[in-house]
Amino acid sequence: MKKRILMAILMILIVGIGMVMKLDNFNNNSMNEEVITSVKDFIPSEPMIKVFNGSVANKGSVDVIDLITDNNIQIRSFNHVAGIVKVCEINEREIKVTHTHGGAGLFAESYLNEESDFEFTLLKGPIKKGTKWSNHENSVYEITNTNVMLKILAGTFDTIEVTCRHGDDGAKDYHESKAYYAKGFGIVKTEDEKNVSELIKIDYNLKQLKSAKDVYQLLEQSKKEVKSEPVDEINKIEITIMNMNDLPEGKSFKLKLKNGTNHLIKQNDVYLSFPIKNKDGNGYITNLCKTEATHNKLDILAGEEVILNVFIPIENYINNDLLDIDDPQIEIKGYFDKVKIENRFQRIGDTDFFSDH
C-alpha cells in the first residue's frame, strides 16, 4: 500500500514538473516558431460571410465560407457577374486551391470530397518575409511583410502582405498585386494598379442564405450600411498609458480609455502585451500571450473616460530579448450600441496607433 502511495506521489510530481516546464517555456517563448509559422492560422477560424467592396467593376463581392474541416475549407465566391465554389487543402505549410466548381452550386452542398482538378497555392510557409513560391511560369508570390496594420471598414487587422509579380519587371506585361491575410479571417484586402477590394462586413449568420439571390441582397444592403459608418468612427477610440511602474513582481500600467465615438461601447475587453521582435529585425509580431485590463465597464458612453489597470508578472518577460517591453501593444474589442455580430469591432496597435486619428 505504501509503495502504491509513493508511486502516485511520484507520478503527480513528474506531471507537475512537466506542466511547470511547459508554462515556463510558454512565458519565455510565448510566440514560438510553430505558432508564428503556422499557415493554418490564416484561414477563417469558423464559418462566416465576408463582404467586400471594390472588386470587378467596383460592385463588390462576397465570400461564403460554409464548410471547414481539419484539412479542407470550402468557399463560395460571388461577384456581380458570376459565382464559383473553391475547395482549398490546408496544412501547416500551405493553403492551396485543389478543386473549383463553376457556379455557386447548391447551398449546403459539399464539394470537399471531389477529386483534385486544380492546384493553385494561395499561401505558403514559413510565415516570414522572403518566403516565395510560384503557381505558373513567369509569376512569383512572396511574403513581403509580416506586420501590416490595416484600418478598414470591417475593423482593424494585424496582417501579413503577399505580393504577386507577373512578368518581368519593366516589361509591358508586368503586373503586380497584393493580398493581405489576417489570422482567423483569411484575406481581408486585395489591391493592384486598377482595383482595391477591402472587407467591409463579417456576418456569421449563414442560415439567412438560401440562394445566390440572398447573397446579392446582402451585398447591396451591406454597401448601404457602411456608407453611414466610416472607419474613422472606430479610430476615435483612444487608449493612452498614463503611467508605468517597475515593481519587483512585474510591471503595472494605468491606462485611460476614451470613447471619442458617437456610439455606446458595450462589453469591451482591453488587453496589453509586449510585441515580439522579428528575428530578421523587420518589424514586430503580435504576442498571443496578453493580459486583460481590470476595472473595465460593460457600457462606456460616448465621450466617457475609463481608467484601467494592467499588471504583467515579471516571469512573462524576464530574460526574453525578443520582447519589446518598452513599446507595449494594446488591443480592444467590443460592440457598438448593441451586442450584435454586425456591430463588433476590434483594434490592435501600439499607443501611437491609438492616439493617431
C-alpha positions as CSV (number, residue, x, y, z in Angstrom):
1,M,0.0,0.0,0.0
2,K,2.8,2.4,0.9
3,K,4.5,1.6,-2.4
4,R,1.4,2.5,-4.3
5,I,1.0,5.8,-2.5
6,L,4.7,6.6,-3.1
7,M,4.3,5.8,-6.8
8,A,1.2,8.0,-7.0
9,I,3.1,10.9,-5.4
10,L,6.0,10.5,-7.8
11,M,3.6,10.5,-10.8
12,I,2.0,13.7,-9.5
13,L,5.4,15.3,-9.1
14,I,6.5,14.3,-12.6
15,V,3.3,15.6,-14.2
16,G,3.6,18.8,-12.1
17,I,7.2,19.4,-13.1
18,G,6.3,18.8,-16.8
19,M,3.5,21.4,-16.5
20,V,5.8,23.9,-14.9
21,M,8.3,23.4,-17.7
22,K,5.7,23.9,-20.3
23,L,4.4,27.0,-18.7
24,D,7.9,28.4,-18.3
25,N,8.6,27.7,-21.9
26,F,5.3,29.5,-22.9
27,N,6.0,32.5,-20.8
28,N,9.5,33.0,-22.2
29,N,8.7,31.9,-25.7
30,S,5.0,32.9,-26.0
31,M,5.2,33.1,-29.7
32,N,7.4,30.1,-30.6
33,E,8.4,29.2,-34.1
34,E,5.5,26.8,-34.7
35,V,2.9,29.4,-33.7
36,I,4.5,32.1,-35.9
37,T,4.9,30.0,-39.0
38,S,1.6,28.1,-39.0
39,V,-0.2,28.8,-42.3
40,K,-3.4,27.3,-40.8
41,D,-3.7,30.5,-38.6
42,F,-4.5,32.5,-41.7
43,I,-7.8,30.8,-42.8
44,P,-11.2,31.7,-41.4
45,S,-11.5,30.2,-37.9
46,E,-15.2,29.4,-38.3
47,P,-17.9,29.5,-41.0
48,M,-18.6,33.1,-42.0
49,I,-19.8,35.5,-44.7
50,K,-17.2,38.1,-45.8
51,V,-18.5,41.1,-47.7
52,F,-16.0,43.1,-49.8
53,N,-16.3,46.5,-51.6
54,G,-14.4,47.2,-54.8
55,S,-13.7,44.0,-56.9
56,V,-14.9,43.7,-60.5
57,A,-16.4,47.0,-61.8
58,N,-16.3,48.3,-58.2
59,K,-19.5,46.4,-57.4
60,G,-18.3,44.4,-54.5
61,S,-18.1,40.6,-53.8
62,V,-19.0,38.1,-51.2
63,D,-17.1,35.0,-49.9
64,V,-19.3,32.5,-48.0
65,I,-17.1,30.1,-46.0
66,D,-19.6,27.4,-45.3
67,L,-17.5,24.2,-44.6
68,I,-14.3,23.9,-42.6
69,T,-12.5,20.6,-41.6
70,D,-9.0,19.9,-40.3
71,N,-7.7,19.7,-43.8
72,N,-10.1,21.5,-46.1
73,I,-12.2,24.6,-46.5
74,Q,-15.0,25.4,-48.9
75,I,-15.5,28.9,-50.1
76,R,-18.4,30.1,-52.4
77,S,-17.3,33.4,-54.1
78,F,-19.7,35.8,-55.7
79,N,-19.3,39.0,-57.7
80,H,-21.8,40.8,-59.9
81,V,-21.0,38.6,-62.8
82,A,-20.9,35.0,-61.5
83,G,-20.3,32.6,-58.6
84,I,-17.7,29.9,-58.1
85,V,-17.1,27.2,-55.4
86,K,-13.5,26.7,-54.4
87,V,-12.1,23.9,-52.2
88,C,-8.8,24.5,-50.5
89,E,-6.5,22.0,-49.0
90,I,-4.8,23.3,-45.8
91,N,-1.9,22.2,-43.7
92,E,0.8,23.7,-41.6
93,R,2.9,24.6,-44.6
94,E,0.4,25.8,-47.3
95,I,-3.1,26.7,-48.4
96,K,-3.9,25.7,-52.0
97,V,-7.0,25.5,-54.1
98,T,-7.5,21.9,-55.3
99,H,-11.0,22.0,-56.8
100,T,-13.3,24.5,-58.4
101,H,-16.9,24.3,-59.4
102,G,-18.4,26.8,-61.9
103,G,-21.5,28.5,-60.5
104,A,-22.4,28.9,-56.8
105,G,-23.7,25.3,-56.5
106,L,-26.5,24.3,-54.2
107,F,-26.2,25.8,-50.8
108,A,-25.3,23.3,-48.1
109,E,-23.8,21.0,-50.8
110,S,-20.3,19.8,-50.1
111,Y,-17.6,19.6,-52.7
112,L,-14.9,18.6,-50.2
113,N,-14.6,15.0,-51.5
114,E,-14.3,15.9,-55.1
115,E,-11.2,14.8,-56.9
116,S,-8.5,17.4,-57.3
117,D,-8.7,19.1,-60.7
118,F,-6.8,22.2,-60.0
119,E,-3.8,23.3,-58.0
120,F,-3.1,26.9,-57.0
121,T,-1.1,27.9,-53.9
122,L,-2.6,30.8,-52.1
123,L,-0.2,31.0,-49.2
124,K,3.0,29.1,-48.3
125,G,5.1,28.8,-45.1
126,P,7.1,29.6,-43.2
127,I,5.3,32.8,-42.5
128,K,8.3,35.2,-42.7
129,K,9.5,37.9,-45.0
130,G,11.1,36.5,-48.1
131,T,9.1,33.2,-48.4
132,K,8.5,32.7,-52.2
133,W,6.5,30.3,-54.4
134,S,5.2,30.1,-57.9
135,N,2.0,28.9,-59.4
136,H,2.8,29.1,-63.1
137,E,5.7,30.3,-65.3
138,N,6.7,33.9,-65.0
139,S,4.9,34.6,-61.8
140,V,6.4,34.8,-58.3
141,Y,4.5,35.1,-55.0
142,E,6.3,36.5,-52.0
143,I,5.6,37.3,-48.4
144,T,6.8,40.9,-48.3
145,N,5.7,42.0,-44.8
146,T,4.6,40.2,-41.7
147,N,3.3,43.1,-39.7
148,V,0.9,45.3,-41.7
149,M,-1.8,47.0,-39.6
150,L,-4.9,47.6,-41.7
151,K,-7.7,50.1,-40.8
152,I,-10.6,49.1,-43.0
153,L,-14.4,49.2,-42.7
154,A,-14.7,45.8,-41.1
155,G,-12.3,46.8,-38.4
156,T,-8.5,46.9,-37.7
157,F,-6.5,43.9,-38.5
158,D,-2.9,42.8,-38.0
159,T,-2.0,41.2,-41.3
160,I,0.7,39.7,-43.5
161,E,1.3,41.0,-47.0
162,V,1.7,38.7,-50.0
163,T,2.9,40.3,-53.2
164,C,2.4,38.6,-56.6
165,R,4.6,39.7,-59.6
166,H,3.6,38.6,-63.1
167,G,6.1,39.1,-65.9
168,D,9.5,40.7,-65.9
169,D,10.0,44.0,-64.1
170,G,9.9,46.8,-66.6
171,A,8.2,44.7,-69.3
172,K,4.9,45.7,-70.9
173,D,3.1,42.7,-69.4
174,Y,4.4,43.3,-65.9
175,H,1.7,43.2,-63.3
176,E,1.8,43.4,-59.5
177,S,-0.9,42.7,-57.0
178,K,-1.0,42.4,-53.2
179,A,-3.2,40.3,-50.8
180,Y,-3.4,40.8,-47.0
181,Y,-4.2,37.9,-44.7
182,A,-5.4,38.2,-41.1
183,K,-5.4,35.4,-38.6
184,G,-8.8,33.8,-38.2
185,F,-10.2,35.6,-41.2
186,G,-8.1,34.9,-44.3
187,I,-7.9,37.6,-47.0
188,V,-9.2,41.0,-45.8
189,K,-7.8,43.1,-48.6
190,T,-6.5,42.8,-52.2
191,E,-5.1,45.5,-54.5
192,D,-3.4,46.1,-57.8
193,E,-2.8,49.1,-60.1
194,K,-6.5,49.3,-61.0
195,N,-8.6,47.9,-58.2
196,V,-8.7,47.8,-54.4
197,S,-11.1,45.5,-52.6
198,E,-11.5,45.6,-48.8
199,L,-13.5,43.7,-46.3
200,I,-16.5,45.8,-45.2
201,K,-18.5,43.4,-43.2
202,I,-18.3,40.0,-41.4
203,D,-21.5,38.1,-40.8
204,Y,-21.8,34.7,-39.0
205,N,-25.5,34.1,-39.8
206,L,-25.2,31.6,-42.7
207,K,-28.8,30.5,-42.3
208,Q,-30.0,33.7,-43.9
209,L,-28.6,32.5,-47.3
210,K,-30.8,30.1,-49.2
211,S,-29.7,31.0,-52.7
212,A,-27.4,33.3,-54.7
213,K,-30.2,35.9,-54.7
214,D,-29.9,36.2,-50.9
215,V,-26.1,36.8,-51.3
216,Y,-26.6,39.7,-53.7
217,Q,-29.2,41.3,-51.4
218,L,-26.8,41.0,-48.5
219,L,-24.1,42.6,-50.6
220,E,-26.3,45.6,-51.6
221,Q,-27.5,46.1,-48.0
222,S,-24.0,45.9,-46.6
223,K,-22.7,48.6,-49.0
224,K,-25.6,50.9,-47.9
225,E,-24.9,50.3,-44.2
226,V,-21.1,51.1,-44.3
227,K,-21.7,54.5,-46.0
228,S,-23.1,55.8,-42.8
229,E,-20.4,54.3,-40.6
230,P,-16.9,55.4,-41.8
231,V,-13.8,53.6,-40.4
232,D,-12.8,56.9,-38.8
233,E,-15.5,56.4,-36.2
234,I,-13.7,53.2,-35.0
235,N,-10.5,55.1,-34.9
236,K,-11.9,57.6,-32.4
237,I,-11.4,55.1,-29.5
238,E,-8.3,56.4,-27.7
239,I,-6.2,54.4,-25.2
240,T,-3.2,56.1,-23.6
241,I,-0.7,54.8,-20.9
242,M,-0.9,57.3,-18.0
243,N,1.9,55.7,-16.1
244,M,4.0,52.5,-15.8
245,N,5.7,51.3,-12.7
246,D,8.5,48.7,-12.5
247,L,7.9,46.5,-9.4
248,P,9.8,43.5,-8.1
249,E,6.9,41.3,-9.1
250,G,6.4,42.8,-12.6
251,K,5.2,45.8,-14.5
252,S,2.0,47.7,-13.7
253,F,0.2,50.0,-16.1
254,K,-2.5,52.6,-15.7
255,L,-4.5,53.2,-18.9
256,K,-7.1,55.8,-19.9
257,L,-9.7,54.7,-22.4
258,K,-11.7,57.5,-24.0
259,N,-14.8,56.8,-26.1
260,G,-14.5,59.5,-28.7
261,T,-17.1,58.0,-30.9
262,N,-20.8,58.9,-31.2
263,H,-21.7,55.4,-30.0
264,L,-22.2,53.4,-26.8
265,I,-19.4,50.9,-26.4
266,K,-20.7,47.6,-25.0
267,Q,-19.0,44.6,-23.5
268,N,-15.5,45.6,-24.5
269,D,-12.3,43.9,-23.5
270,V,-8.9,45.6,-23.4
271,Y,-5.6,43.7,-23.5
272,L,-1.9,44.7,-23.2
273,S,1.0,42.7,-24.4
274,F,4.7,43.0,-25.4
275,P,5.1,42.6,-29.1
276,I,7.7,40.1,-30.4
277,K,10.6,41.4,-32.5
278,N,11.1,39.6,-35.8
279,K,14.4,37.6,-35.8
280,D,15.4,39.3,-39.1
281,G,14.8,42.7,-37.5
282,N,11.9,43.5,-39.8
283,G,9.0,44.8,-37.6
284,Y,7.1,43.0,-34.9
285,I,4.7,40.1,-34.4
286,T,1.6,40.3,-32.2
287,N,2.1,38.4,-29.0
288,L,-0.6,35.8,-28.2
289,C,0.3,35.9,-24.5
290,K,-1.7,39.0,-23.5
291,T,-3.1,40.4,-20.2
292,E,-6.6,41.7,-19.8
293,A,-7.1,45.1,-18.2
294,T,-9.1,45.3,-15.0
295,H,-11.7,47.9,-13.7
296,N,-13.4,48.0,-17.2
297,K,-17.1,48.8,-17.7
298,L,-19.8,46.9,-19.6
299,D,-21.1,50.1,-21.1
300,I,-19.0,53.2,-21.9
301,L,-21.0,56.2,-23.0
302,A,-19.9,58.5,-25.9
303,G,-17.3,60.9,-24.6
304,E,-16.8,59.0,-21.4
305,E,-13.3,58.1,-20.0
306,V,-12.5,55.0,-18.0
307,I,-9.3,54.3,-16.0
308,L,-8.0,50.7,-16.4
309,N,-5.2,48.8,-14.8
310,V,-2.9,46.0,-16.1
311,F,-0.3,44.0,-14.2
312,I,2.2,41.7,-16.1
313,P,4.2,39.3,-13.9
314,I,7.9,39.5,-14.3
315,E,8.2,35.8,-15.4
316,N,6.2,36.7,-18.6
317,Y,9.1,38.8,-20.0
318,I,12.3,38.5,-18.0
319,N,15.3,37.1,-19.9
320,N,13.4,37.3,-23.2
321,D,15.3,39.6,-25.6
322,L,12.7,39.1,-28.3
323,L,10.0,41.0,-26.4
324,D,9.8,44.8,-26.8
325,I,8.9,45.7,-23.2
326,D,9.3,49.5,-23.9
327,D,6.6,49.8,-26.5
328,P,3.5,47.7,-25.4
329,Q,0.8,46.7,-27.8
330,I,-2.9,47.3,-26.9
331,E,-6.0,45.5,-28.2
332,I,-9.6,46.4,-27.7
333,K,-12.6,44.5,-29.0
334,G,-16.3,45.0,-28.3
335,Y,-19.6,46.2,-29.8
336,F,-21.2,49.5,-30.8
337,D,-24.6,50.2,-29.3
338,K,-25.9,46.7,-29.3
339,V,-24.3,43.2,-28.8
340,K,-24.8,42.0,-32.4
341,I,-22.3,40.3,-34.6
342,E,-22.5,43.1,-37.2
343,N,-21.7,45.7,-34.6
344,R,-18.5,44.0,-33.4
345,F,-15.2,45.9,-33.7
346,Q,-11.5,45.3,-32.9
347,R,-8.4,47.5,-32.9
348,I,-4.8,46.4,-32.3
349,G,-1.7,48.6,-32.2
350,D,0.8,50.5,-30.1
351,T,-0.1,53.6,-28.1
352,D,0.7,55.9,-31.0
353,F,-1.7,53.9,-33.1
354,F,-4.5,54.6,-30.5
355,S,-3.8,58.3,-30.3
356,D,-3.2,59.0,-34.1
357,H,-6.5,59.6,-35.8
